[in-house]
Amino acid sequence: MTQDRPSKPDNTPALCTPCAGIQRNWRRAPGHVELQQHGNRKEERASGLVTITRYQCDQCGTIWDYENDKQNLHAGWSIVSR
């Protein structure tokens, strides 16, 4: 008889429901009301200079970047850390 091993515990906190609903990597996708802006920066891309704005969720603490690159439809929301 074989014994099942317990799964490795995941210490990464879960996303709150509003954060889980954010469509990632799609420009113009909406965020949610509990995201608080924490500054922005400019970065050079092949298409030119883009603005990246940092947000943090008041509910679950997830830190997001939103890349506003008008030449890249797949820019948008990405998780920086949880």
C-alpha atoms as a printed R data frame, in Angstrom:
   type eleno elety resid chain resno       x      y       z
1  ATOM     1    CA   MET     A     1   0.000  0.000   0.000
2  ATOM     2    CA   THR     A     2   1.414  3.415  -0.919
3  ATOM     3    CA   GLN     A     3   1.006  6.441   1.255
4  ATOM     4    CA   ASP     A     4   0.174  9.807  -0.282
5  ATOM     5    CA   ARG     A     5   2.566 12.586   0.571
6  ATOM     6    CA   PRO     A     6   1.047 15.805   1.832
7  ATOM     7    CA   SER     A     7   1.248 18.610  -0.660
8  ATOM     8    CA   LYS     A     8   3.839 21.309  -0.103
9  ATOM     9    CA   PRO     A     9   2.267 24.271   1.694
10 ATOM    10    CA   ASP     A    10   1.981 27.422  -0.395
11 ATOM    11    CA   ASN     A    11   2.883 30.459   1.697
12 ATOM    12    CA   THR     A    12   1.871 32.887  -1.052
13 ATOM    13    CA   PRO     A    13  -1.182 34.848   0.065
14 ATOM    14    CA   ALA     A    14  -4.241 34.479  -2.117
15 ATOM    15    CA   LEU     A    15  -5.480 37.262  -4.339
16 ATOM    16    CA   CYS     A    16  -8.693 38.897  -3.210
17 ATOM    17    CA   THR     A    17 -11.694 38.386  -5.489
18 ATOM    18    CA   PRO     A    18 -11.394 41.821  -7.186
19 ATOM    19    CA   CYS     A    19  -7.656 41.285  -7.909
20 ATOM    20    CA   ALA     A    20  -8.316 37.771  -9.218
21 ATOM    21    CA   GLY     A    21 -10.754 39.324 -11.693
22 ATOM    22    CA   ILE     A    22  -8.214 41.713 -13.265
23 ATOM    23    CA   GLN     A    23  -7.388 40.716 -16.827
24 ATOM    24    CA   ARG     A    24  -3.603 40.636 -17.062
25 ATOM    25    CA   ASN     A    25  -1.462 41.629 -20.022
26 ATOM    26    CA   TRP     A    26  -4.262 43.389 -21.866
27 ATOM    27    CA   ARG     A    27  -4.074 47.135 -22.378
28 ATOM    28    CA   ARG     A    28  -7.109 49.128 -21.227
29 ATOM    29    CA   ALA     A    29  -8.374 46.325 -18.951
30 ATOM    30    CA   PRO     A    30  -9.879 47.882 -15.802
31 ATOM    31    CA   GLY     A    31  -8.417 47.497 -12.321
32 ATOM    32    CA   HIS     A    32 -10.670 47.783  -9.255
33 ATOM    33    CA   VAL     A    33 -11.617 50.446  -6.703
34 ATOM    34    CA   GLU     A    34  -9.330 49.215  -3.895
35 ATOM    35    CA   LEU     A    35  -6.131 49.705  -5.915
36 ATOM    36    CA   GLN     A    36  -4.193 52.685  -4.592
37 ATOM    37    CA   GLN     A    37  -1.716 54.408  -6.892
38 ATOM    38    CA   HIS     A    38   1.888 54.546  -5.622
39 ATOM    39    CA   GLY     A    39   3.705 56.505  -8.320
40 ATOM    40    CA   ASN     A    40   4.790 56.018 -11.893
41 ATOM    41    CA   ARG     A    41   7.901 55.876 -14.015
42 ATOM    42    CA   LYS     A    42   8.887 56.054 -17.687
43 ATOM    43    CA   GLU     A    43  10.657 53.177 -19.433
44 ATOM    44    CA   GLU     A    44  12.029 52.841 -22.931
45 ATOM    45    CA   ARG     A    45  10.524 50.132 -25.151
46 ATOM    46    CA   ALA     A    46  11.085 49.297 -28.813
47 ATOM    47    CA   SER     A    47   7.957 51.346 -29.573
48 ATOM    48    CA   GLY     A    48   9.198 54.351 -27.557
49 ATOM    49    CA   LEU     A    49   8.766 55.733 -24.060
50 ATOM    50    CA   VAL     A    50   5.935 54.159 -21.981
51 ATOM    51    CA   THR     A    51   4.445 54.986 -18.584
52 ATOM    52    CA   ILE     A    52   4.296 52.302 -15.883
53 ATOM    53    CA   THR     A    53   2.126 53.049 -12.857
54 ATOM    54    CA   ARG     A    54   2.462 51.110  -9.588
55 ATOM    55    CA   TYR     A    55  -0.634 50.199  -7.531
56 ATOM    56    CA   GLN     A    56  -1.236 48.296  -4.297
57 ATOM    57    CA   CYS     A    57  -4.474 46.601  -3.297
58 ATOM    58    CA   ASP     A    58  -5.885 47.758   0.049
59 ATOM    59    CA   GLN     A    59  -7.643 44.415   0.537
60 ATOM    60    CA   CYS     A    60  -4.967 41.761  -0.157
61 ATOM    61    CA   GLY     A    61  -1.760 43.821  -0.470
62 ATOM    62    CA   THR     A    62  -0.910 42.666  -3.994
63 ATOM    63    CA   ILE     A    63   1.377 45.089  -5.827
64 ATOM    64    CA   TRP     A    64   0.543 45.670  -9.488
65 ATOM    65    CA   ASP     A    65   2.172 47.525 -12.376
66 ATOM    66    CA   TYR     A    66   0.071 48.907 -15.198
67 ATOM    67    CA   GLU     A    67   2.024 49.488 -18.419
68 ATOM    68    CA   ASN     A    68   0.418 51.985 -20.764
69 ATOM    69    CA   ASP     A    69   2.050 51.201 -24.117
70 ATOM    70    CA   LYS     A    70  -0.267 52.271 -26.925
71 ATOM    71    CA   GLN     A    71   1.738 50.227 -29.441
72 ATOM    72    CA   ASN     A    72   1.421 46.949 -27.480
73 ATOM    73    CA   LEU     A    73  -2.056 45.489 -26.998
74 ATOM    74    CA   HIS     A    74  -0.585 42.949 -24.544
75 ATOM    75    CA   ALA     A    75   0.828 45.534 -22.157
76 ATOM    76    CA   GLY     A    76  -1.396 46.288 -19.168
77 ATOM    77    CA   TRP     A    77  -1.652 44.770 -15.697
78 ATOM    78    CA   SER     A    78   1.035 42.540 -14.198
79 ATOM    79    CA   ILE     A    79   1.663 41.394 -10.637
80 ATOM    80    CA   VAL     A    80   4.912 42.606  -9.087
81 ATOM    81    CA   SER     A    81   4.550 40.824  -5.724
82 ATOM    82    CA   ARG     A    82   2.037 39.441  -3.254
